[in-house]
Amino acid sequence: MSSSPIRPISSETVGTWDFEADVVIAGYGIAGVSAAIGAAENGADVLVLERTGGGGGAAALSGGIVYLGGGTRVQKACGFDDTPENMKTFLAEALGPGVDQDKLDVYCDGSVQHFEWLEACGVRYKESFWSQPGWECPVDDSLMYSGGENAAPFDTLVPPAPRGHLAQVPMPRNGEQGAGHVLMTTLIGKATDLGVRVESDIRVQRLVVDGTGRVVGATATRLGQEITVRAHGGVVLATGSFAYNDEMMQAYAPRLYKRPAATVEEHDGRAILMAQALGAGLAHMDACEVAFFCDPQLMARGILVNGRGQRYVPEDTYPGRIGQLTMYQNDNQAFLVLDEAAYEEGMAAPSSSPQLRRQPTWVCESVAELESEMGLPEGTLTATVELYNRHAAAGTDPVLGKKPEWVKPIGSPIAAIDLRGMTGGFTLGGLRTSVDSEVLHVDGDPIPGLYAAGRCTSGLSAGGYCSGISLGDGSFFGRRAGISAAATG
């Protein structure tokens, strides 16, 4: 799975160290920068090794949602009551099965404090709520539903509360002013103020261990030259997922093979392999976030059917849930069916993803005609629309529970958008870690001197996903990784 050696080397073979620090961090995305700040705030000398020419990673290119709750200042200001227990109940269902309960407890109980820490780092949040469906927020509001909390089947578990927190962005927005860019620019600025050192264009290759098996550094390459780096306290791995490692994808997550999205090419799984070479355990390597490439403003106004002409998901839920159900349970077969009025209304609605708005593939005067042109089994779509319309006349959806505000009978002309294969995403599994971000050996014990956070680890998501969990998980446990590594320096 690797074109270069990954097994650890002995510190006795290292003649001189090119760089030294208390805490050495591989990667400068959300997990890496949070680890750097956490370590520096606790008195450590911190060195970051970044593979590219500058920090930010996938987080800087993302929508910038950080999943936080339990009663943050923004939640309260926008009129929402939330508790850590309600947050735990929802996330256990939405991110399962197989959620690490210890991590979930620590994360939810510490969520308000983590929000306050982000603010203390300089991240600004506006006390305003975006109520519309969407992958992101198209304006400068700082709170939104980002995990289907207010949609079936989760809306009856606990009182729904929005937990997607976005850094306030300057308006009008442009590509360099998204919430992810603002978040990362602010945190990197904070790390710089704390004296964190950064060496760019360096790719970490192997871990270095002493005679006791403790990780004491790493080797890396820069422009073809080998570099040795000494860590007096610990090494933190924060290099992202394995979405761009073809061999690992085929081995662990083959249905998403060659379908990367919302990720960057540097996510090659190297950190996972290096830690595995020391005996690190893995978890949930088949788990993936699955993006669905259609504008949520259109989906909420229509019905999604599979290759058998049957509905399979409430269309107003979190679009990542739609993506997972489409790929994993419906063979990547999906069609959006809606009438002309609903289509025009959706196209006119404000959206963070206008690039995902699509022209109808088929337009017909009747459902039967549309069903025939789509090549669906005779009578399937007809029965689906007839049942949907019967209940929609009363503003209800007893089959899948779509909210009444989005339930209207489908009229004529009627259209369908071909969404077969319109999925992509990134991996969620990785190294097993403790609540203090220690990398765990396959026997369950921490590997001394080795820490990890972010998408190279198996964090909060065990199966499902909510937008903001990656940035929330990465920043929360990244910070804990830095603190833990600093404490041993």
C-alpha positions as CSV (number, residue, x, y, z in Angstrom):
1,M,0.0,0.0,0.0
2,S,3.0,2.3,0.0
3,S,5.7,3.1,-2.6
4,S,8.2,3.9,0.1
5,P,9.2,2.4,3.4
6,I,6.8,3.1,6.3
7,R,8.2,1.0,9.1
8,P,9.7,2.9,12.0
9,I,13.4,3.4,12.4
10,S,15.5,3.4,15.6
11,S,16.7,6.7,17.0
12,E,20.1,5.1,17.4
13,T,20.4,5.3,13.6
14,V,19.9,9.1,13.6
15,G,23.2,10.9,13.6
16,T,21.9,14.4,13.8
17,W,18.5,16.0,14.0
18,D,17.6,18.7,11.5
19,F,14.8,20.1,13.6
20,E,13.8,19.7,17.3
21,A,10.7,20.7,19.2
22,D,8.7,19.6,22.2
23,V,5.7,18.8,20.0
24,V,6.0,17.9,16.3
25,I,2.8,18.0,14.3
26,A,2.4,16.5,10.8
27,G,-0.3,18.4,8.9
28,Y,-1.7,21.9,9.2
29,G,-5.4,21.5,8.6
30,I,-8.0,21.9,11.3
31,A,-6.7,19.1,13.5
32,G,-3.1,20.2,13.1
33,V,-3.6,23.9,13.8
34,S,-5.8,23.1,16.8
35,A,-3.1,20.7,18.1
36,A,-0.5,23.5,17.6
37,I,-2.6,26.0,19.5
38,G,-3.4,23.5,22.3
39,A,0.3,22.6,22.8
40,A,1.5,26.2,22.6
41,E,-1.0,27.4,25.0
42,N,0.4,24.9,27.4
43,G,3.9,26.1,27.1
44,A,5.3,23.7,24.5
45,D,7.7,24.6,21.7
46,V,5.7,23.5,18.6
47,L,6.9,22.6,15.1
48,V,4.4,21.9,12.3
49,L,5.5,19.9,9.3
50,E,3.2,20.8,6.3
51,R,3.3,18.9,3.1
52,T,2.1,21.9,0.9
53,G,3.3,25.4,0.6
54,G,0.9,26.7,3.3
55,G,-1.6,25.6,5.9
56,G,-5.3,25.2,5.6
57,G,-5.9,21.7,4.1
58,A,-9.4,20.5,3.2
59,A,-10.8,22.6,6.1
60,A,-9.9,25.9,4.3
61,L,-11.8,24.8,1.2
62,S,-14.8,23.5,3.1
63,G,-18.1,25.2,4.0
64,G,-16.6,25.8,7.5
65,I,-19.4,24.3,9.6
66,V,-18.2,23.2,13.0
67,Y,-20.7,20.9,14.8
68,L,-21.2,22.2,18.3
69,G,-24.1,22.4,20.7
70,G,-25.3,21.8,24.3
71,G,-26.3,25.5,24.6
72,T,-23.7,27.7,22.9
73,R,-24.0,31.5,23.0
74,V,-25.2,31.6,19.4
75,Q,-27.8,28.8,20.0
76,K,-29.2,30.7,22.9
77,A,-29.2,34.1,21.1
78,C,-31.2,32.5,18.2
79,G,-33.8,31.1,20.6
80,F,-32.8,27.5,20.7
81,D,-32.6,25.4,23.9
82,D,-30.1,22.6,23.7
83,T,-28.4,20.3,26.2
84,P,-25.4,18.0,26.1
85,E,-27.7,15.0,26.7
86,N,-29.9,15.9,23.8
87,M,-26.8,16.4,21.6
88,K,-25.6,12.9,22.6
89,T,-28.9,11.3,21.9
90,F,-29.1,12.7,18.4
91,L,-25.5,12.1,17.5
92,A,-25.5,8.5,18.8
93,E,-28.3,7.8,16.2
94,A,-27.0,10.0,13.4
95,L,-23.3,8.9,13.6
96,G,-23.8,5.2,14.3
97,P,-23.9,2.3,14.6
98,G,-20.8,1.7,16.6
99,V,-20.2,5.3,18.0
100,D,-17.4,5.6,20.5
101,Q,-19.5,6.5,23.6
102,D,-16.6,7.8,25.6
103,K,-15.6,10.2,22.8
104,L,-19.2,11.2,22.3
105,D,-19.6,12.0,26.0
106,V,-16.4,14.1,26.2
107,Y,-17.3,16.0,23.0
108,C,-20.8,16.9,23.9
109,D,-20.0,17.7,27.5
110,G,-17.2,20.0,26.3
111,S,-18.9,21.5,23.3
112,V,-19.9,24.8,24.8
113,Q,-16.4,25.3,26.2
114,H,-14.9,24.4,22.8
115,F,-17.1,27.0,21.1
116,E,-15.8,29.5,23.7
117,W,-12.2,28.5,22.9
118,L,-12.8,29.1,19.2
119,E,-14.1,32.5,20.0
120,A,-11.1,33.2,22.3
121,C,-8.9,32.2,19.3
122,G,-10.5,35.1,17.4
123,V,-13.2,33.2,15.4
124,R,-16.3,35.5,15.1
125,Y,-19.8,34.2,15.1
126,K,-22.9,36.2,14.2
127,E,-26.1,35.7,16.3
128,S,-28.3,34.8,13.4
129,F,-29.9,31.6,12.1
130,W,-30.3,30.2,8.5
131,S,-33.5,28.2,8.4
132,Q,-33.4,27.0,4.8
133,P,-32.2,23.6,3.5
134,G,-28.7,23.6,2.1
135,W,-25.2,22.2,2.2
136,E,-23.9,25.5,3.6
137,C,-25.2,28.9,4.4
138,P,-25.3,31.4,1.5
139,V,-25.3,34.5,3.7
140,D,-23.4,35.5,6.8
141,D,-25.6,33.7,9.4
142,S,-23.6,31.6,11.8
143,L,-26.1,28.8,12.8
144,M,-28.0,26.2,10.7
145,Y,-29.3,22.7,10.8
146,S,-26.5,20.6,9.4
147,G,-27.4,17.0,10.2
148,G,-31.1,16.4,9.7
149,E,-31.9,17.2,13.4
150,N,-35.3,18.6,12.4
151,A,-36.1,15.9,9.9
152,A,-37.4,12.4,10.1
153,P,-36.5,10.0,11.6
154,F,-34.4,12.1,14.1
155,D,-36.9,14.9,14.8
156,T,-38.9,12.8,17.4
157,L,-35.8,11.7,19.4
158,V,-35.2,14.9,21.2
159,P,-36.3,18.5,20.6
160,P,-34.5,19.5,17.4
161,A,-31.7,22.1,17.7
162,P,-29.4,23.5,15.0
163,R,-25.7,22.8,15.8
164,G,-24.0,23.8,12.6
165,H,-21.8,26.8,13.6
166,L,-20.2,28.9,10.9
167,A,-17.6,31.6,11.3
168,Q,-19.1,34.9,10.1
169,V,-18.0,35.7,6.6
170,P,-17.6,39.1,4.9
171,M,-20.4,39.9,2.4
172,P,-20.7,39.7,-0.5
173,R,-19.1,36.2,-0.4
174,N,-16.5,35.0,-2.8
175,G,-14.4,31.9,-3.1
176,E,-11.7,33.1,-0.7
177,Q,-14.2,34.3,1.9
178,G,-16.0,31.1,2.8
179,A,-16.4,30.2,6.4
180,G,-13.8,27.4,6.1
181,H,-11.2,29.9,4.8
182,V,-12.1,32.4,7.6
183,L,-11.9,29.7,10.2
184,M,-8.5,28.4,9.2
185,T,-7.0,31.9,8.5
186,T,-8.0,32.9,12.0
187,L,-6.7,29.8,13.7
188,I,-3.4,29.9,11.8
189,G,-3.0,33.5,12.8
190,K,-3.6,32.6,16.5
191,A,-0.9,29.8,16.2
192,T,1.5,32.3,14.7
193,D,0.9,34.7,17.5
194,L,1.7,31.9,20.0
195,G,5.1,31.3,18.3
196,V,4.3,28.1,16.5
197,R,6.9,27.3,13.9
198,V,6.0,25.9,10.5
199,E,8.2,24.1,7.9
200,S,6.4,23.8,4.6
201,D,6.9,21.5,1.6
202,I,7.8,18.7,4.0
203,R,6.3,15.2,3.7
204,V,6.5,13.0,6.8
205,Q,7.6,9.5,5.9
206,R,8.4,7.4,8.9
207,L,8.3,7.5,12.7
208,V,11.4,7.3,14.9
209,V,11.3,5.2,18.1
210,D,13.8,4.9,20.9
211,G,14.9,1.7,22.6
212,T,11.7,1.5,24.7
213,G,9.4,1.8,21.7
214,R,8.5,5.4,22.4
215,V,7.9,7.6,19.4
216,V,10.6,10.4,19.6
217,G,10.5,11.9,16.1
218,A,9.9,11.4,12.4
219,T,11.7,11.4,9.2
220,A,10.5,13.4,6.2
221,T,11.5,14.6,2.8
222,R,11.8,18.0,1.3
223,L,12.6,18.4,-2.4
224,G,14.0,14.9,-2.3
225,Q,16.2,15.4,0.7
226,E,15.7,13.4,3.9
227,I,15.1,15.4,7.0
228,T,15.0,14.1,10.6
229,V,12.9,15.8,13.3
230,R,13.1,15.2,17.0
231,A,10.0,15.4,19.3
232,H,10.8,15.7,23.0
233,G,7.2,15.4,24.0
234,G,5.2,13.7,21.2
235,V,4.4,13.5,17.6
236,V,0.8,14.4,16.5
237,L,-0.5,12.9,13.2
238,A,-3.0,15.2,11.5
239,T,-2.6,14.5,7.8
240,G,-6.2,13.7,6.8
241,S,-8.0,10.8,5.4
242,F,-7.1,8.1,2.9
243,A,-9.6,9.2,0.2
244,Y,-6.8,9.6,-2.4
245,N,-5.0,6.3,-1.7
246,D,-6.3,3.9,-4.3
247,E,-5.1,0.7,-2.7
248,M,-6.6,1.6,0.7
249,M,-9.8,2.7,-0.9
250,Q,-10.1,-0.6,-2.8
251,A,-9.3,-2.5,0.4
252,Y,-11.6,-0.6,2.8
253,A,-14.1,1.6,1.1
254,P,-14.5,0.2,-2.5
255,R,-17.9,1.8,-3.2
256,L,-16.3,5.3,-2.9
257,Y,-13.2,4.3,-4.9
258,K,-12.4,6.9,-7.5
259,R,-15.2,9.1,-6.2
260,P,-13.4,11.6,-3.9
261,A,-15.2,14.8,-3.0
262,A,-14.8,17.5,-0.3
263,T,-11.2,16.4,0.2
264,V,-7.7,17.1,-1.1
265,E,-5.1,15.0,-2.9
266,E,-2.8,15.2,0.1
267,H,-5.2,12.8,1.9
268,D,-3.2,9.7,1.0
269,G,-3.5,7.7,4.2
270,R,0.3,8.0,5.0
271,A,-0.2,8.7,8.7
272,I,-2.5,5.7,9.1
273,L,0.1,3.4,7.5
274,M,3.0,4.8,9.6
275,A,1.1,4.2,12.8
276,Q,-0.1,0.7,11.6
277,A,3.6,-0.1,11.3
278,L,3.9,0.4,15.0
279,G,0.9,-1.8,15.7
280,A,-1.8,0.8,15.8
281,G,-5.4,-0.4,15.7
282,L,-8.0,0.8,13.2
283,A,-11.8,1.3,13.3
284,H,-14.7,1.9,10.9
285,M,-12.5,1.9,7.8
286,D,-15.5,1.4,5.6
287,A,-17.4,4.4,6.9
288,C,-17.7,7.3,4.4
289,E,-19.4,10.7,4.1
290,V,-21.3,10.6,0.8
291,A,-22.1,13.9,-0.8
292,F,-25.2,14.0,-3.1
293,F,-24.7,16.3,-6.1
294,C,-28.0,18.1,-6.2
295,D,-29.2,21.3,-4.7
296,P,-31.2,20.7,-1.5
297,Q,-33.6,23.5,-2.4
298,L,-34.7,21.4,-5.3
299,M,-34.7,18.1,-3.5
300,A,-36.9,19.3,-0.6
301,R,-39.6,20.4,-3.1
302,G,-39.8,17.0,-5.0
303,I,-39.6,13.3,-4.3
304,L,-36.5,11.2,-4.7
305,V,-37.1,7.7,-6.1
306,N,-34.7,4.8,-6.8
307,G,-34.4,2.6,-9.8
308,R,-37.7,0.9,-8.9
309,G,-39.6,4.1,-8.8
310,Q,-39.9,4.0,-5.0
311,R,-39.2,6.8,-2.4
312,Y,-36.5,5.9,0.1
313,V,-35.7,9.0,2.1
314,P,-37.4,12.2,3.4
315,E,-36.2,14.7,0.8
316,D,-35.8,17.6,3.4
317,T,-33.2,15.8,5.5
318,Y,-29.5,16.4,5.6
319,P,-28.2,15.8,2.0
320,G,-25.3,13.7,3.3
321,R,-27.8,11.2,4.6
322,I,-29.5,11.2,1.2
323,G,-26.1,10.4,-0.3
324,Q,-25.4,7.5,2.0
325,L,-28.8,6.0,1.5
326,T,-28.5,6.4,-2.3
327,M,-25.1,4.8,-2.6
328,Y,-25.3,2.1,0.1
329,Q,-28.9,1.0,0.0
330,N,-30.1,1.9,-3.5
331,D,-27.2,1.0,-5.8
332,N,-26.5,4.7,-6.6
333,Q,-29.8,4.9,-8.4
334,A,-31.7,8.1,-7.8
335,F,-34.1,10.4,-9.7
336,L,-35.7,13.6,-8.5
337,V,-39.3,14.0,-9.6
338,L,-41.1,17.3,-9.3
339,D,-43.5,19.5,-11.1
340,E,-42.9,22.7,-13.0
341,A,-44.0,25.0,-10.2
342,A,-41.8,23.3,-7.6
343,Y,-38.8,23.3,-10.0
344,E,-39.1,27.0,-10.7
345,E,-39.6,27.8,-7.0
346,G,-36.5,25.8,-6.1
347,M,-34.4,27.4,-8.8
348,A,-35.4,30.9,-7.5
349,A,-34.6,30.1,-3.8
350,P,-31.3,31.3,-2.2
351,S,-28.7,28.6,-2.3
352,S,-25.1,27.9,-1.3
353,S,-24.8,25.3,-4.1
354,P,-26.2,26.8,-7.3
355,Q,-23.7,24.7,-9.2
356,L,-25.7,21.7,-8.2
357,R,-28.9,22.9,-9.8
358,R,-29.7,20.7,-12.8
359,Q,-32.0,20.9,-15.8
360,P,-34.7,18.3,-16.0
361,T,-33.7,15.2,-17.9
362,W,-37.3,14.3,-18.9
363,V,-40.4,16.5,-19.0
364,C,-43.9,15.0,-19.6
365,E,-47.6,15.9,-19.2
366,S,-48.4,12.8,-17.1
367,V,-46.8,10.5,-14.6
368,A,-47.4,7.4,-16.7
369,E,-45.6,9.1,-19.7
370,L,-42.7,10.1,-17.4
371,E,-42.4,6.6,-16.0
372,S,-42.2,5.2,-19.5
373,E,-39.6,7.6,-20.7
374,M,-37.4,7.0,-17.5
375,G,-37.5,3.3,-18.2
376,L,-39.0,2.4,-14.8
377,P,-41.1,-0.7,-14.3
378,E,-44.6,-0.1,-15.4
379,G,-46.9,1.2,-12.6
380,T,-44.1,1.9,-10.0
381,L,-43.7,5.6,-10.3
382,T,-47.4,6.0,-10.9
383,A,-48.2,4.2,-7.6
384,T,-45.5,6.2,-5.8
385,V,-46.8,9.6,-7.0
386,E,-50.5,8.6,-6.4
387,L,-49.8,7.7,-2.8
388,Y,-47.7,10.8,-2.2
389,N,-50.3,13.1,-3.7
390,R,-53.1,11.5,-1.7
391,H,-51.5,12.4,1.6
392,A,-49.9,15.6,0.3
393,A,-53.4,17.0,-0.3
394,A,-53.7,17.1,3.5
395,G,-50.1,18.4,3.9
396,T,-48.8,15.1,5.4
397,D,-46.2,12.5,4.5
398,P,-46.9,9.4,6.7
399,V,-44.6,7.2,4.7
400,L,-41.3,9.0,5.3
401,G,-42.2,12.0,7.4
402,K,-41.2,15.0,5.3
403,K,-42.1,18.2,7.0
404,P,-45.5,19.7,6.1
405,E,-43.9,22.9,4.8
406,W,-42.3,20.9,1.9
407,V,-45.2,18.6,1.2
408,K,-47.4,19.6,-1.8
409,P,-49.2,17.5,-4.4
410,I,-47.1,16.9,-7.6
411,G,-48.9,18.4,-10.6
412,S,-48.3,18.7,-14.3
413,P,-46.1,19.3,-16.3
414,I,-44.0,16.8,-14.4
415,A,-40.2,16.3,-14.7
416,A,-37.4,14.1,-13.5
417,I,-33.7,14.8,-13.0
418,D,-31.4,11.9,-13.6
419,L,-29.2,11.7,-10.5
420,R,-27.8,8.2,-11.0
421,G,-24.2,8.0,-9.8
422,M,-24.2,11.6,-8.5
423,T,-22.3,10.8,-5.3
424,G,-18.8,11.3,-4.0
425,G,-17.2,11.8,-0.6
426,F,-14.4,11.0,1.8
427,T,-13.5,8.4,4.4
428,L,-14.3,8.6,8.1
429,G,-12.4,5.6,9.5
430,G,-8.8,5.6,10.7
431,L,-6.6,5.1,13.7
432,R,-8.2,4.2,17.0
433,T,-7.4,6.9,19.6
434,S,-8.3,7.6,23.2
435,V,-10.3,10.6,24.4
436,D,-7.0,12.3,24.9
437,S,-6.0,11.6,21.3
438,E,-3.4,8.9,22.1
439,V,-3.0,6.4,19.3
440,L,-4.0,3.0,20.6
441,H,-2.1,-0.2,19.8
442,V,-4.2,-3.2,18.7
443,D,-4.0,-4.4,22.3
444,G,-5.7,-1.3,23.5
445,D,-2.8,0.4,25.2
446,P,-1.5,3.8,24.1
447,I,1.6,3.9,21.9
448,P,3.9,6.1,23.9
449,G,4.7,9.5,22.3
450,L,2.2,9.1,19.4
451,Y,-1.0,11.2,19.1
452,A,-3.5,11.7,16.2
453,A,-6.6,13.7,15.4
454,G,-8.8,14.5,12.4
455,R,-9.7,12.4,9.5
456,C,-6.7,10.1,9.9
457,T,-8.4,8.8,13.0
458,S,-11.7,7.1,13.7
459,G,-13.4,9.9,15.5
460,L,-17.0,10.6,16.3
461,S,-18.5,9.2,13.0
462,A,-18.8,5.5,13.0
463,G,-21.2,5.2,10.1
464,G,-23.4,8.2,9.6
465,Y,-22.3,11.8,9.3
466,C,-23.4,15.4,9.9
467,S,-21.9,18.4,8.3
468,G,-19.5,20.0,10.8
469,I,-18.5,16.8,12.5
470,S,-15.1,16.7,10.7
471,L,-14.2,20.2,11.7
472,G,-15.7,19.8,15.2
473,D,-14.0,16.4,15.8
474,G,-10.7,17.6,14.3
475,S,-10.5,20.8,16.2
476,F,-11.7,19.3,19.5
477,F,-9.5,16.2,19.6
478,G,-6.7,18.1,17.8
479,R,-6.6,20.5,20.6
480,R,-6.6,17.6,23.1
481,A,-3.7,15.9,21.1
482,G,-1.6,19.1,21.5
483,I,-2.3,19.4,25.2
484,S,-1.5,15.7,25.8
485,A,1.7,15.9,23.8
486,A,2.8,19.1,25.6
487,A,2.2,17.4,29.0
488,T,4.8,14.8,28.2
489,G,7.4,17.2,26.9
